């Protein structure tokens, strides 16, 4: 037995042979020693890592195993597999934990694109070849105040005789000529598109024209538009429309706008006001003259002798022509056969058309043009630029595709919790707020109390109000918060389904309160870096009341249709009437037909009774939620 055991296990001798078992053990021990050496936290030569890479690629770069990288990711609170992609920030933290110094690699073509973009922004001041260019104007305002009619009137009045009948093509922008000067108008559908483009980094507008009806006055949408224009820091011109109507009162409009810090020039302010009638075509020349004057004051310039760059206004797939993009040339001159990169798409221009559908051979600064030839459809707000080399264009498009992936992997939105880290880093931290409340009395009180915090907290922290308005939280509020890196505060109001979905993508921070003191205390705690853990509401679903039934004992149950998510018997419920919270409490009963139900999914109907609330009405929306404790 002794000899048999010895022959199987082998006798270890220094430098000896010994057989298969001994060789395997020696290799295993050597591998273990190598792994221990590899994962030891010693500083090595700096690494250059790409914007996005897989866990396996990172392990190879760090000369370690995927298991070690996954362990470090778990310490950071991220569960990942070996093939999952991570962004540079995450990879950098893993590399630092394992003893490596790392920096992000930026390809030369991307560096050049960034440099071109920066040079375009300072071109008016530094480029000796820069010359005056037409202003780019966006018209905004309330939905019924005559924006579209005003655009149509301006266009038809300033297009040459014989061409007006041929204006059938809509490309999202057009250019008119008045007294020898050109003006470009962006025909965007309201301030949502304006802000969505800004959220993508595009600043296409030089001047904003706010249309306000003389009979209606300032509406909630008007206030929102003013907030969007101010946040973009764009010169403003006010057009008071419908002055031909009986109930027109331009002075009332001026008074209402002055209350939200839009002061007319004639009252000592800096905003030009022009009275117009789109229907009767009154005052249009005055409006165009003011636009030209504002453009001259701002000295808008660009160099038409360089390669073209600009921004995508809109894009689509045409069944006959393929990907079609409307672009606004901001600098340089665009020509057919130019190689163009627009966002993460690229291609060689096959044909160009102006806003009247005419084929053109060149497009100079501030000119909108429709181009064919891109391989994919870009997004509105994407930058575009031209290249000499197709390979450079393809490389930049690929890098932008990676950058888009980074945006989905990492959360770039601003949250209240980020304020504490900014304070600790010693930088000047700014807390921007989009405030929505149920009534104007609460709105004014909260706004004043929040702005007073600037006097109470230490220097280096500042609170500013991006928007303060009454009503429910809308998709427009979310897009404004995304563009300005603001948080949204709702006082007795909630977001609708569209706003909730819009906020989930970029991770917009929305906070809800029903007691003013709690709101003020939490903002003050955030600004002093002392925010404590709190409970966070997690939305389970939304439903709409389609019918109501009265039961014996005066109890009222509602017939619901589940719009989104699911309704769970264990959830709490909020009743929203026109976006305002009228009740919050528990669920008393939940039924599918005659049977009790634990949960009901979206797309199904159910019956529901609330605990202590019998005032449900047809059209009410119900939000179902549960609470989770979250550490700051």
Buried (B, 14 or more C-beta within 10 A) or exposed (E): EEEEEEEEEBEEEEEEEBEEEBEEEEEEEEEEEEBEEBBEEEEEEEBEBBBBBBBBBBBBBBBBBBEBBBBBBEEEEBEBEBEBBBBBEBBBBBBBBBBBEBEEEBBEBBEBBEEBBEBBEEBBEEBEEBEBBBBBBBBBBBEEBBBBBBBBBBBEBBBEEEEEEEBEEEBBBBBBEBEEBBBBBBBBEBBBBBBBBBBBEBBBBBBBBBBBBBBBBBBEBBBBBBBBBBBBEBBBBBBBBBBBBEEBBBEBBBBBBBEBEBBBEEEEBEBBBBBBBBBEBBBBBBBBBBBBEBBEEBEBBBBBEBBBBBBBBBBEEEEEEBBBBBBBBBBBBBBBEBBBBBBBBBBBBEBBBBBBEEEBEBBBBBBBBBBBBBEBBBBBBBBBBBBEEEEBBBBBBBBBBBBBBBEEBBEEBBBBBBBBEBBEEEEEBBBBBBBBBBBEEBBEBBBEBBBEBBEEBEEEBBBBBBBBBBBBBBBBBBBBBBBBBBBBBBBBBBBBBEBBEBBEEBEBBBBBBBEBEEBBEBBBBBBBBEBEEBEEBEBBBBBBBEEBEEEEEEEBBBBBBBBBBBBBBEBBBBBBBEBBBBBBEEBBBBBBEEEEBEBBEBEBBBBBBBEEBBEBEEEBBBBBBBEEEEEB
